[in-house]
Amino acid sequence: MRSESRLEEISDGKVYDVKDMVKADAGECDGCSACCHGVGDLFSLSPYDIYMISINEKVTFEDLLNDKIELITEEKISLPHLKMYGDEDKCSFLNEEDRCSIHSSRPGVCRLFPLGRVYEDNDLKYFLQTGACTKPKLNKIKVKKWIGISNYKENKKFVLEWYKLIKALRFRLKFVRDEEELREINGYLIDVFYKTSASTDEEFYDYFHSNLANAKSKLGIL
């Protein structure tokens, strides 16, 4: 969760709801891919991100691990991140023209940029990262349209539950020292949430929520 003082440093000082207008539209980027370089270790991919890529690209989680994503451990949790390549530290999903090859199924953080999320009181809002986009002028657009997620209500519910799960697990793992136990916990997290065989959004959300309570119990989270 972003603190108010930190938000003031990196944003325009405002918090936006999904129906608000915000200056985030870069005009289809016009060939720019600056935000797709050097970001591999900045954010993890959620189970929904992996699900969307897997369904649209017709690949498995294991396929993606071969060359498109990598597991990075932060605060004892190993989660998938976008893999970067070459001297320019380019996203693995950029094509030869430096355009996103999975644009319709791009991860949530990519959809948001230059917006970010604020989590508070079991809800989430959005903030505009000032100076993050290299375009000199951004146009106004409704937040919901900019994000472009189908079934926004269900997706928001998932995002909140996943955020709370990872936050609670980070706290829980502060007290775990055994390396084998950590490997088992991280393996379980990947197996249960990232290797779903869901074929539709409805199936994905149903699968996630039906496994959530049992997973919390297995992971030692109240």
mmCIF file of the C-alpha atoms, coordinates in Angstrom:
data_MODEL
# 
_entry.id   MODEL 
# 
loop_
_atom_site.group_PDB 
_atom_site.id 
_atom_site.type_symbol 
_atom_site.label_atom_id 
_atom_site.label_alt_id 
_atom_site.label_comp_id 
_atom_site.label_asym_id 
_atom_site.label_entity_id 
_atom_site.label_seq_id 
_atom_site.pdbx_PDB_ins_code 
_atom_site.Cartn_x 
_atom_site.Cartn_y 
_atom_site.Cartn_z 
_atom_site.occupancy 
_atom_site.B_iso_or_equiv 
_atom_site.pdbx_formal_charge 
_atom_site.auth_seq_id 
_atom_site.auth_comp_id 
_atom_site.auth_asym_id 
_atom_site.auth_atom_id 
_atom_site.pdbx_PDB_model_num 
ATOM 1   C CA . MET A 1 1   ? 0.000   0.000   0.000   1.00 0.00 ? 1   MET A CA 1 
ATOM 2   C CA . ARG A 1 2   ? 1.389   3.413   -0.947  1.00 0.00 ? 2   ARG A CA 1 
ATOM 3   C CA . SER A 1 3   ? 1.650   5.961   1.843   1.00 0.00 ? 3   SER A CA 1 
ATOM 4   C CA . GLU A 1 4   ? 0.262   9.451   1.282   1.00 0.00 ? 4   GLU A CA 1 
ATOM 5   C CA . SER A 1 5   ? 3.701   11.071  1.594   1.00 0.00 ? 5   SER A CA 1 
ATOM 6   C CA . ARG A 1 6   ? 5.180   8.631   -0.912  1.00 0.00 ? 6   ARG A CA 1 
ATOM 7   C CA . LEU A 1 7   ? 2.262   9.175   -3.299  1.00 0.00 ? 7   LEU A CA 1 
ATOM 8   C CA . GLU A 1 8   ? 2.834   12.924  -3.246  1.00 0.00 ? 8   GLU A CA 1 
ATOM 9   C CA . GLU A 1 9   ? 6.428   12.359  -4.350  1.00 0.00 ? 9   GLU A CA 1 
ATOM 10  C CA . ILE A 1 10  ? 5.596   10.272  -7.424  1.00 0.00 ? 10  ILE A CA 1 
ATOM 11  C CA . SER A 1 11  ? 2.078   11.336  -8.422  1.00 0.00 ? 11  SER A CA 1 
ATOM 12  C CA . ASP A 1 12  ? -0.086  14.355  -9.108  1.00 0.00 ? 12  ASP A CA 1 
ATOM 13  C CA . GLY A 1 13  ? -1.385  14.067  -5.550  1.00 0.00 ? 13  GLY A CA 1 
ATOM 14  C CA . LYS A 1 14  ? -4.780  12.739  -6.593  1.00 0.00 ? 14  LYS A CA 1 
ATOM 15  C CA . VAL A 1 15  ? -6.450  9.368   -6.144  1.00 0.00 ? 15  VAL A CA 1 
ATOM 16  C CA . TYR A 1 16  ? -8.729  8.190   -8.947  1.00 0.00 ? 16  TYR A CA 1 
ATOM 17  C CA . ASP A 1 17  ? -11.703 5.838   -9.022  1.00 0.00 ? 17  ASP A CA 1 
ATOM 18  C CA . VAL A 1 18  ? -12.542 3.645   -11.973 1.00 0.00 ? 18  VAL A CA 1 
ATOM 19  C CA . LYS A 1 19  ? -15.091 6.109   -13.385 1.00 0.00 ? 19  LYS A CA 1 
ATOM 20  C CA . ASP A 1 20  ? -12.792 9.148   -13.139 1.00 0.00 ? 20  ASP A CA 1 
ATOM 21  C CA . MET A 1 21  ? -11.007 10.822  -16.047 1.00 0.00 ? 21  MET A CA 1 
ATOM 22  C CA . VAL A 1 22  ? -7.221  10.862  -15.865 1.00 0.00 ? 22  VAL A CA 1 
ATOM 23  C CA . LYS A 1 23  ? -4.390  12.071  -18.128 1.00 0.00 ? 23  LYS A CA 1 
ATOM 24  C CA . ALA A 1 24  ? -2.971  8.625   -18.911 1.00 0.00 ? 24  ALA A CA 1 
ATOM 25  C CA . ASP A 1 25  ? -3.641  8.066   -22.630 1.00 0.00 ? 25  ASP A CA 1 
ATOM 26  C CA . ALA A 1 26  ? -0.356  7.969   -24.563 1.00 0.00 ? 26  ALA A CA 1 
ATOM 27  C CA . GLY A 1 27  ? -2.086  7.712   -27.950 1.00 0.00 ? 27  GLY A CA 1 
ATOM 28  C CA . GLU A 1 28  ? -1.220  4.058   -28.598 1.00 0.00 ? 28  GLU A CA 1 
ATOM 29  C CA . CYS A 1 29  ? 2.418   4.889   -27.757 1.00 0.00 ? 29  CYS A CA 1 
ATOM 30  C CA . ASP A 1 30  ? 3.328   5.684   -31.414 1.00 0.00 ? 30  ASP A CA 1 
ATOM 31  C CA . GLY A 1 31  ? 6.088   3.084   -31.548 1.00 0.00 ? 31  GLY A CA 1 
ATOM 32  C CA . CYS A 1 32  ? 7.565   3.911   -28.142 1.00 0.00 ? 32  CYS A CA 1 
ATOM 33  C CA . SER A 1 33  ? 8.433   1.010   -25.839 1.00 0.00 ? 33  SER A CA 1 
ATOM 34  C CA . ALA A 1 34  ? 10.388  2.831   -23.132 1.00 0.00 ? 34  ALA A CA 1 
ATOM 35  C CA . CYS A 1 35  ? 8.205   1.403   -20.366 1.00 0.00 ? 35  CYS A CA 1 
ATOM 36  C CA . CYS A 1 36  ? 8.957   -2.140  -21.594 1.00 0.00 ? 36  CYS A CA 1 
ATOM 37  C CA . HIS A 1 37  ? 12.672  -1.958  -20.768 1.00 0.00 ? 37  HIS A CA 1 
ATOM 38  C CA . GLY A 1 38  ? 14.371  -2.709  -17.475 1.00 0.00 ? 38  GLY A CA 1 
ATOM 39  C CA . VAL A 1 39  ? 11.213  -3.544  -15.539 1.00 0.00 ? 39  VAL A CA 1 
ATOM 40  C CA . GLY A 1 40  ? 11.677  -7.277  -14.954 1.00 0.00 ? 40  GLY A CA 1 
ATOM 41  C CA . ASP A 1 41  ? 12.321  -7.070  -11.228 1.00 0.00 ? 41  ASP A CA 1 
ATOM 42  C CA . LEU A 1 42  ? 9.908   -4.213  -10.520 1.00 0.00 ? 42  LEU A CA 1 
ATOM 43  C CA . PHE A 1 43  ? 6.646   -6.135  -10.385 1.00 0.00 ? 43  PHE A CA 1 
ATOM 44  C CA . SER A 1 44  ? 5.470   -9.720  -10.195 1.00 0.00 ? 44  SER A CA 1 
ATOM 45  C CA . LEU A 1 45  ? 2.880   -11.324 -12.441 1.00 0.00 ? 45  LEU A CA 1 
ATOM 46  C CA . SER A 1 46  ? -0.403  -12.375 -10.861 1.00 0.00 ? 46  SER A CA 1 
ATOM 47  C CA . PRO A 1 47  ? -2.116  -15.710 -11.553 1.00 0.00 ? 47  PRO A CA 1 
ATOM 48  C CA . TYR A 1 48  ? -4.581  -13.835 -13.782 1.00 0.00 ? 48  TYR A CA 1 
ATOM 49  C CA . ASP A 1 49  ? -1.694  -12.339 -15.786 1.00 0.00 ? 49  ASP A CA 1 
ATOM 50  C CA . ILE A 1 50  ? -0.272  -15.806 -16.420 1.00 0.00 ? 50  ILE A CA 1 
ATOM 51  C CA . TYR A 1 51  ? -3.725  -17.213 -17.177 1.00 0.00 ? 51  TYR A CA 1 
ATOM 52  C CA . MET A 1 52  ? -4.382  -14.528 -19.828 1.00 0.00 ? 52  MET A CA 1 
ATOM 53  C CA . ILE A 1 53  ? -1.011  -15.031 -21.511 1.00 0.00 ? 53  ILE A CA 1 
ATOM 54  C CA . SER A 1 54  ? -1.324  -18.821 -21.421 1.00 0.00 ? 54  SER A CA 1 
ATOM 55  C CA . ILE A 1 55  ? -4.818  -18.840 -22.920 1.00 0.00 ? 55  ILE A CA 1 
ATOM 56  C CA . ASN A 1 56  ? -4.090  -16.343 -25.676 1.00 0.00 ? 56  ASN A CA 1 
ATOM 57  C CA . GLU A 1 57  ? -0.647  -17.681 -26.581 1.00 0.00 ? 57  GLU A CA 1 
ATOM 58  C CA . LYS A 1 58  ? -1.688  -21.328 -26.087 1.00 0.00 ? 58  LYS A CA 1 
ATOM 59  C CA . VAL A 1 59  ? 1.276   -22.074 -23.833 1.00 0.00 ? 59  VAL A CA 1 
ATOM 60  C CA . THR A 1 60  ? 1.707   -23.559 -20.373 1.00 0.00 ? 60  THR A CA 1 
ATOM 61  C CA . PHE A 1 61  ? 3.308   -22.008 -17.323 1.00 0.00 ? 61  PHE A CA 1 
ATOM 62  C CA . GLU A 1 62  ? 6.312   -24.294 -17.888 1.00 0.00 ? 62  GLU A CA 1 
ATOM 63  C CA . ASP A 1 63  ? 6.576   -23.090 -21.506 1.00 0.00 ? 63  ASP A CA 1 
ATOM 64  C CA . LEU A 1 64  ? 6.696   -19.485 -20.328 1.00 0.00 ? 64  LEU A CA 1 
ATOM 65  C CA . LEU A 1 65  ? 9.418   -20.304 -17.798 1.00 0.00 ? 65  LEU A CA 1 
ATOM 66  C CA . ASN A 1 66  ? 11.646  -21.482 -20.636 1.00 0.00 ? 66  ASN A CA 1 
ATOM 67  C CA . ASP A 1 67  ? 12.257  -18.010 -22.060 1.00 0.00 ? 67  ASP A CA 1 
ATOM 68  C CA . LYS A 1 68  ? 9.501   -15.462 -21.324 1.00 0.00 ? 68  LYS A CA 1 
ATOM 69  C CA . ILE A 1 69  ? 9.249   -15.259 -17.529 1.00 0.00 ? 69  ILE A CA 1 
ATOM 70  C CA . GLU A 1 70  ? 11.468  -16.032 -14.547 1.00 0.00 ? 70  GLU A CA 1 
ATOM 71  C CA . LEU A 1 71  ? 10.931  -16.668 -10.857 1.00 0.00 ? 71  LEU A CA 1 
ATOM 72  C CA . ILE A 1 72  ? 12.360  -13.930 -8.647  1.00 0.00 ? 72  ILE A CA 1 
ATOM 73  C CA . THR A 1 73  ? 12.463  -14.252 -4.872  1.00 0.00 ? 73  THR A CA 1 
ATOM 74  C CA . GLU A 1 74  ? 11.629  -11.176 -2.830  1.00 0.00 ? 74  GLU A CA 1 
ATOM 75  C CA . GLU A 1 75  ? 11.028  -11.280 0.915   1.00 0.00 ? 75  GLU A CA 1 
ATOM 76  C CA . LYS A 1 76  ? 11.180  -15.092 0.691   1.00 0.00 ? 76  LYS A CA 1 
ATOM 77  C CA . ILE A 1 77  ? 8.346   -15.366 -1.866  1.00 0.00 ? 77  ILE A CA 1 
ATOM 78  C CA . SER A 1 78  ? 9.212   -16.616 -5.365  1.00 0.00 ? 78  SER A CA 1 
ATOM 79  C CA . LEU A 1 79  ? 6.850   -15.210 -7.990  1.00 0.00 ? 79  LEU A CA 1 
ATOM 80  C CA . PRO A 1 80  ? 6.979   -14.994 -11.802 1.00 0.00 ? 80  PRO A CA 1 
ATOM 81  C CA . HIS A 1 81  ? 8.297   -11.799 -13.392 1.00 0.00 ? 81  HIS A CA 1 
ATOM 82  C CA . LEU A 1 82  ? 8.731   -10.706 -16.991 1.00 0.00 ? 82  LEU A CA 1 
ATOM 83  C CA . LYS A 1 83  ? 12.130  -11.711 -18.338 1.00 0.00 ? 83  LYS A CA 1 
ATOM 84  C CA . MET A 1 84  ? 14.373  -9.021  -19.837 1.00 0.00 ? 84  MET A CA 1 
ATOM 85  C CA . TYR A 1 85  ? 16.925  -9.578  -22.605 1.00 0.00 ? 85  TYR A CA 1 
ATOM 86  C CA . GLY A 1 86  ? 19.969  -7.986  -24.213 1.00 0.00 ? 86  GLY A CA 1 
ATOM 87  C CA . ASP A 1 87  ? 21.938  -4.820  -23.638 1.00 0.00 ? 87  ASP A CA 1 
ATOM 88  C CA . GLU A 1 88  ? 18.702  -2.796  -23.785 1.00 0.00 ? 88  GLU A CA 1 
ATOM 89  C CA . ASP A 1 89  ? 17.087  -4.971  -21.100 1.00 0.00 ? 89  ASP A CA 1 
ATOM 90  C CA . LYS A 1 90  ? 14.013  -5.507  -23.295 1.00 0.00 ? 90  LYS A CA 1 
ATOM 91  C CA . CYS A 1 91  ? 10.863  -7.343  -22.282 1.00 0.00 ? 91  CYS A CA 1 
ATOM 92  C CA . SER A 1 92  ? 10.775  -10.869 -23.674 1.00 0.00 ? 92  SER A CA 1 
ATOM 93  C CA . PHE A 1 93  ? 7.398   -10.159 -25.296 1.00 0.00 ? 93  PHE A CA 1 
ATOM 94  C CA . LEU A 1 94  ? 8.607   -7.277  -27.476 1.00 0.00 ? 94  LEU A CA 1 
ATOM 95  C CA . ASN A 1 95  ? 8.761   -8.203  -31.169 1.00 0.00 ? 95  ASN A CA 1 
ATOM 96  C CA . GLU A 1 96  ? 11.360  -7.110  -33.737 1.00 0.00 ? 96  GLU A CA 1 
ATOM 97  C CA . GLU A 1 97  ? 9.580   -3.768  -34.146 1.00 0.00 ? 97  GLU A CA 1 
ATOM 98  C CA . ASP A 1 98  ? 9.707   -3.203  -30.358 1.00 0.00 ? 98  ASP A CA 1 
ATOM 99  C CA . ARG A 1 99  ? 5.945   -3.657  -30.134 1.00 0.00 ? 99  ARG A CA 1 
ATOM 100 C CA . CYS A 1 100 ? 4.180   -5.794  -27.547 1.00 0.00 ? 100 CYS A CA 1 
ATOM 101 C CA . SER A 1 101 ? 3.398   -9.211  -29.032 1.00 0.00 ? 101 SER A CA 1 
ATOM 102 C CA . ILE A 1 102 ? 0.786   -9.965  -26.342 1.00 0.00 ? 102 ILE A CA 1 
ATOM 103 C CA . HIS A 1 103 ? -0.888  -6.563  -26.164 1.00 0.00 ? 103 HIS A CA 1 
ATOM 104 C CA . SER A 1 104 ? -4.432  -7.921  -25.840 1.00 0.00 ? 104 SER A CA 1 
ATOM 105 C CA . SER A 1 105 ? -3.367  -10.169 -22.946 1.00 0.00 ? 105 SER A CA 1 
ATOM 106 C CA . ARG A 1 106 ? -0.654  -7.974  -21.423 1.00 0.00 ? 106 ARG A CA 1 
ATOM 107 C CA . PRO A 1 107 ? -0.205  -8.076  -17.623 1.00 0.00 ? 107 PRO A CA 1 
ATOM 108 C CA . GLY A 1 108 ? -2.269  -5.844  -15.358 1.00 0.00 ? 108 GLY A CA 1 
ATOM 109 C CA . VAL A 1 109 ? 0.610   -3.543  -14.437 1.00 0.00 ? 109 VAL A CA 1 
ATOM 110 C CA . CYS A 1 110 ? 1.318   -2.970  -18.142 1.00 0.00 ? 110 CYS A CA 1 
ATOM 111 C CA . ARG A 1 111 ? -2.360  -2.109  -18.686 1.00 0.00 ? 111 ARG A CA 1 
ATOM 112 C CA . LEU A 1 112 ? -2.278  0.361   -15.827 1.00 0.00 ? 112 LEU A CA 1 
ATOM 113 C CA . PHE A 1 113 ? 0.891   2.271   -16.749 1.00 0.00 ? 113 PHE A CA 1 
ATOM 114 C CA . PRO A 1 114 ? 1.331   5.159   -16.106 1.00 0.00 ? 114 PRO A CA 1 
ATOM 115 C CA . LEU A 1 115 ? -1.247  4.500   -13.390 1.00 0.00 ? 115 LEU A CA 1 
ATOM 116 C CA . GLY A 1 116 ? -0.565  2.606   -10.188 1.00 0.00 ? 116 GLY A CA 1 
ATOM 117 C CA . ARG A 1 117 ? -2.800  1.047   -7.554  1.00 0.00 ? 117 ARG A CA 1 
ATOM 118 C CA . VAL A 1 118 ? -3.477  2.228   -4.011  1.00 0.00 ? 118 VAL A CA 1 
ATOM 119 C CA . TYR A 1 119 ? -4.775  -0.362  -1.535  1.00 0.00 ? 119 TYR A CA 1 
ATOM 120 C CA . GLU A 1 120 ? -6.678  0.848   1.506   1.00 0.00 ? 120 GLU A CA 1 
ATOM 121 C CA . ASP A 1 121 ? -9.640  -0.263  3.662   1.00 0.00 ? 121 ASP A CA 1 
ATOM 122 C CA . ASN A 1 122 ? -10.297 -3.410  1.599   1.00 0.00 ? 122 ASN A CA 1 
ATOM 123 C CA . ASP A 1 123 ? -10.572 -1.344  -1.577  1.00 0.00 ? 123 ASP A CA 1 
ATOM 124 C CA . LEU A 1 124 ? -8.311  -0.127  -4.341  1.00 0.00 ? 124 LEU A CA 1 
ATOM 125 C CA . LYS A 1 125 ? -8.018  3.149   -6.201  1.00 0.00 ? 125 LYS A CA 1 
ATOM 126 C CA . TYR A 1 126 ? -5.524  4.501   -8.724  1.00 0.00 ? 126 TYR A CA 1 
ATOM 127 C CA . PHE A 1 127 ? -2.863  7.202   -8.909  1.00 0.00 ? 127 PHE A CA 1 
ATOM 128 C CA . LEU A 1 128 ? -1.052  8.804   -11.856 1.00 0.00 ? 128 LEU A CA 1 
ATOM 129 C CA . GLN A 1 129 ? 2.726   8.399   -11.870 1.00 0.00 ? 129 GLN A CA 1 
ATOM 130 C CA . THR A 1 130 ? 3.950   11.796  -13.013 1.00 0.00 ? 130 THR A CA 1 
ATOM 131 C CA . GLY A 1 131 ? 6.927   11.777  -15.365 1.00 0.00 ? 131 GLY A CA 1 
ATOM 132 C CA . ALA A 1 132 ? 6.830   7.989   -15.718 1.00 0.00 ? 132 ALA A CA 1 
ATOM 133 C CA . CYS A 1 133 ? 5.717   8.060   -19.370 1.00 0.00 ? 133 CYS A CA 1 
ATOM 134 C CA . THR A 1 134 ? 8.207   9.605   -21.802 1.00 0.00 ? 134 THR A CA 1 
ATOM 135 C CA . LYS A 1 135 ? 5.452   11.126  -23.945 1.00 0.00 ? 135 LYS A CA 1 
ATOM 136 C CA . PRO A 1 136 ? 5.347   14.924  -23.520 1.00 0.00 ? 136 PRO A CA 1 
ATOM 137 C CA . LYS A 1 137 ? 1.546   15.052  -23.519 1.00 0.00 ? 137 LYS A CA 1 
ATOM 138 C CA . LEU A 1 138 ? -0.989  12.528  -22.267 1.00 0.00 ? 138 LEU A CA 1 
ATOM 139 C CA . ASN A 1 139 ? -4.692  12.785  -23.035 1.00 0.00 ? 139 ASN A CA 1 
ATOM 140 C CA . LYS A 1 140 ? -7.597  12.351  -20.663 1.00 0.00 ? 140 LYS A CA 1 
ATOM 141 C CA . ILE A 1 141 ? -9.345  8.996   -20.588 1.00 0.00 ? 141 ILE A CA 1 
ATOM 142 C CA . LYS A 1 142 ? -11.664 7.204   -18.184 1.00 0.00 ? 142 LYS A CA 1 
ATOM 143 C CA . VAL A 1 143 ? -9.714  4.918   -15.870 1.00 0.00 ? 143 VAL A CA 1 
ATOM 144 C CA . LYS A 1 144 ? -11.868 1.882   -16.637 1.00 0.00 ? 144 LYS A CA 1 
ATOM 145 C CA . LYS A 1 145 ? -11.443 2.346   -20.385 1.00 0.00 ? 145 LYS A CA 1 
ATOM 146 C CA . TRP A 1 146 ? -7.682  2.788   -20.039 1.00 0.00 ? 146 TRP A CA 1 
ATOM 147 C CA . ILE A 1 147 ? -7.314  -0.439  -18.070 1.00 0.00 ? 147 ILE A CA 1 
ATOM 148 C CA . GLY A 1 148 ? -9.488  -2.310  -20.557 1.00 0.00 ? 148 GLY A CA 1 
ATOM 149 C CA . ILE A 1 149 ? -10.261 -5.331  -18.366 1.00 0.00 ? 149 ILE A CA 1 
ATOM 150 C CA . SER A 1 150 ? -13.393 -7.320  -19.125 1.00 0.00 ? 150 SER A CA 1 
ATOM 151 C CA . ASN A 1 151 ? -15.579 -8.132  -16.118 1.00 0.00 ? 151 ASN A CA 1 
ATOM 152 C CA . TYR A 1 152 ? -13.930 -5.393  -14.070 1.00 0.00 ? 152 TYR A CA 1 
ATOM 153 C CA . LYS A 1 153 ? -15.920 -6.159  -10.907 1.00 0.00 ? 153 LYS A CA 1 
ATOM 154 C CA . GLU A 1 154 ? -14.725 -9.767  -10.726 1.00 0.00 ? 154 GLU A CA 1 
ATOM 155 C CA . ASN A 1 155 ? -11.175 -8.772  -11.646 1.00 0.00 ? 155 ASN A CA 1 
ATOM 156 C CA . LYS A 1 156 ? -11.060 -6.163  -8.893  1.00 0.00 ? 156 LYS A CA 1 
ATOM 157 C CA . LYS A 1 157 ? -12.285 -8.745  -6.385  1.00 0.00 ? 157 LYS A CA 1 
ATOM 158 C CA . PHE A 1 158 ? -9.490  -11.091 -7.490  1.00 0.00 ? 158 PHE A CA 1 
ATOM 159 C CA . VAL A 1 159 ? -6.824  -8.350  -7.354  1.00 0.00 ? 159 VAL A CA 1 
ATOM 160 C CA . LEU A 1 160 ? -7.808  -7.434  -3.793  1.00 0.00 ? 160 LEU A CA 1 
ATOM 161 C CA . GLU A 1 161 ? -7.820  -11.046 -2.603  1.00 0.00 ? 161 GLU A CA 1 
ATOM 162 C CA . TRP A 1 162 ? -4.453  -11.780 -4.247  1.00 0.00 ? 162 TRP A CA 1 
ATOM 163 C CA . TYR A 1 163 ? -2.940  -8.627  -2.749  1.00 0.00 ? 163 TYR A CA 1 
ATOM 164 C CA . LYS A 1 164 ? -4.141  -9.598  0.736   1.00 0.00 ? 164 LYS A CA 1 
ATOM 165 C CA . LEU A 1 165 ? -2.906  -13.171 0.319   1.00 0.00 ? 165 LEU A CA 1 
ATOM 166 C CA . ILE A 1 166 ? 0.608   -12.131 -0.708  1.00 0.00 ? 166 ILE A CA 1 
ATOM 167 C CA . LYS A 1 167 ? 0.767   -9.431  1.967   1.00 0.00 ? 167 LYS A CA 1 
ATOM 168 C CA . ALA A 1 168 ? -0.226  -11.942 4.678   1.00 0.00 ? 168 ALA A CA 1 
ATOM 169 C CA . LEU A 1 169 ? 2.206   -14.548 3.326   1.00 0.00 ? 169 LEU A CA 1 
ATOM 170 C CA . ARG A 1 170 ? 5.083   -12.051 3.382   1.00 0.00 ? 170 ARG A CA 1 
ATOM 171 C CA . PHE A 1 171 ? 4.402   -11.444 7.071   1.00 0.00 ? 171 PHE A CA 1 
ATOM 172 C CA . ARG A 1 172 ? 4.093   -15.172 7.771   1.00 0.00 ? 172 ARG A CA 1 
ATOM 173 C CA . LEU A 1 173 ? 7.403   -15.980 6.060   1.00 0.00 ? 173 LEU A CA 1 
ATOM 174 C CA . LYS A 1 174 ? 9.310   -13.493 8.197   1.00 0.00 ? 174 LYS A CA 1 
ATOM 175 C CA . PHE A 1 175 ? 9.274   -16.211 10.842  1.00 0.00 ? 175 PHE A CA 1 
ATOM 176 C CA . VAL A 1 176 ? 10.248  -19.120 8.565   1.00 0.00 ? 176 VAL A CA 1 
ATOM 177 C CA . ARG A 1 177 ? 13.954  -19.940 8.495   1.00 0.00 ? 177 ARG A CA 1 
ATOM 178 C CA . ASP A 1 178 ? 13.975  -23.468 7.109   1.00 0.00 ? 178 ASP A CA 1 
ATOM 179 C CA . GLU A 1 179 ? 14.934  -23.453 3.408   1.00 0.00 ? 179 GLU A CA 1 
ATOM 180 C CA . GLU A 1 180 ? 13.089  -26.671 2.628   1.00 0.00 ? 180 GLU A CA 1 
ATOM 181 C CA . GLU A 1 181 ? 9.885   -25.299 4.134   1.00 0.00 ? 181 GLU A CA 1 
ATOM 182 C CA . LEU A 1 182 ? 10.260  -22.147 2.057   1.00 0.00 ? 182 LEU A CA 1 
ATOM 183 C CA . ARG A 1 183 ? 10.713  -24.210 -1.116  1.00 0.00 ? 183 ARG A CA 1 
ATOM 184 C CA . GLU A 1 184 ? 7.592   -26.216 -0.312  1.00 0.00 ? 184 GLU A CA 1 
ATOM 185 C CA . ILE A 1 185 ? 5.524   -23.083 0.357   1.00 0.00 ? 185 ILE A CA 1 
ATOM 186 C CA . ASN A 1 186 ? 6.650   -21.390 -2.851  1.00 0.00 ? 186 ASN A CA 1 
ATOM 187 C CA . GLY A 1 187 ? 6.119   -24.561 -4.861  1.00 0.00 ? 187 GLY A CA 1 
ATOM 188 C CA . TYR A 1 188 ? 2.621   -24.912 -3.469  1.00 0.00 ? 188 TYR A CA 1 
ATOM 189 C CA . LEU A 1 189 ? 1.809   -21.278 -4.297  1.00 0.00 ? 189 LEU A CA 1 
ATOM 190 C CA . ILE A 1 190 ? 2.876   -21.755 -7.922  1.00 0.00 ? 190 ILE A CA 1 
ATOM 191 C CA . ASP A 1 191 ? 1.177   -25.140 -8.329  1.00 0.00 ? 191 ASP A CA 1 
ATOM 192 C CA . VAL A 1 192 ? -2.177  -24.052 -6.905  1.00 0.00 ? 192 VAL A CA 1 
ATOM 193 C CA . PHE A 1 193 ? -2.561  -20.580 -8.353  1.00 0.00 ? 193 PHE A CA 1 
ATOM 194 C CA . TYR A 1 194 ? -0.427  -20.391 -11.507 1.00 0.00 ? 194 TYR A CA 1 
ATOM 195 C CA . LYS A 1 195 ? -1.024  -23.779 -13.111 1.00 0.00 ? 195 LYS A CA 1 
ATOM 196 C CA . THR A 1 196 ? -4.786  -23.590 -13.524 1.00 0.00 ? 196 THR A CA 1 
ATOM 197 C CA . SER A 1 197 ? -6.407  -25.264 -16.523 1.00 0.00 ? 197 SER A CA 1 
ATOM 198 C CA . ALA A 1 198 ? -9.222  -22.692 -16.666 1.00 0.00 ? 198 ALA A CA 1 
ATOM 199 C CA . SER A 1 199 ? -10.325 -21.849 -20.209 1.00 0.00 ? 199 SER A CA 1 
ATOM 200 C CA . THR A 1 200 ? -12.546 -18.809 -19.532 1.00 0.00 ? 200 THR A CA 1 
ATOM 201 C CA . ASP A 1 201 ? -12.499 -15.815 -17.191 1.00 0.00 ? 201 ASP A CA 1 
ATOM 202 C CA . GLU A 1 202 ? -15.445 -17.259 -15.282 1.00 0.00 ? 202 GLU A CA 1 
ATOM 203 C CA . GLU A 1 203 ? -13.618 -20.543 -14.772 1.00 0.00 ? 203 GLU A CA 1 
ATOM 204 C CA . PHE A 1 204 ? -10.471 -18.732 -13.645 1.00 0.00 ? 204 PHE A CA 1 
ATOM 205 C CA . TYR A 1 205 ? -12.247 -16.642 -11.005 1.00 0.00 ? 205 TYR A CA 1 
ATOM 206 C CA . ASP A 1 206 ? -14.276 -19.634 -9.798  1.00 0.00 ? 206 ASP A CA 1 
ATOM 207 C CA . TYR A 1 207 ? -11.121 -21.730 -9.529  1.00 0.00 ? 207 TYR A CA 1 
ATOM 208 C CA . PHE A 1 208 ? -9.227  -19.021 -7.667  1.00 0.00 ? 208 PHE A CA 1 
ATOM 209 C CA . HIS A 1 209 ? -11.922 -18.323 -5.095  1.00 0.00 ? 209 HIS A CA 1 
ATOM 210 C CA . SER A 1 210 ? -12.772 -22.002 -4.579  1.00 0.00 ? 210 SER A CA 1 
ATOM 211 C CA . ASN A 1 211 ? -9.134  -22.713 -3.705  1.00 0.00 ? 211 ASN A CA 1 
ATOM 212 C CA . LEU A 1 212 ? -8.480  -19.590 -1.636  1.00 0.00 ? 212 LEU A CA 1 
ATOM 213 C CA . ALA A 1 213 ? -9.666  -20.772 1.801   1.00 0.00 ? 213 ALA A CA 1 
ATOM 214 C CA . ASN A 1 214 ? -7.856  -24.107 1.582   1.00 0.00 ? 214 ASN A CA 1 
ATOM 215 C CA . ALA A 1 215 ? -4.694  -22.405 0.333   1.00 0.00 ? 215 ALA A CA 1 
ATOM 216 C CA . LYS A 1 216 ? -4.720  -19.968 3.247   1.00 0.00 ? 216 LYS A CA 1 
ATOM 217 C CA . SER A 1 217 ? -4.974  -22.904 5.619   1.00 0.00 ? 217 SER A CA 1 
ATOM 218 C CA . LYS A 1 218 ? -2.133  -24.760 3.903   1.00 0.00 ? 218 LYS A CA 1 
ATOM 219 C CA . LEU A 1 219 ? 0.043   -21.626 3.918   1.00 0.00 ? 219 LEU A CA 1 
ATOM 220 C CA . GLY A 1 220 ? -0.683  -20.891 7.562   1.00 0.00 ? 220 GLY A CA 1 
ATOM 221 C CA . ILE A 1 221 ? -2.581  -17.669 6.862   1.00 0.00 ? 221 ILE A CA 1 
ATOM 222 C CA . LEU A 1 222 ? -5.665  -16.732 8.863   1.00 0.00 ? 222 LEU A CA 1 
# 
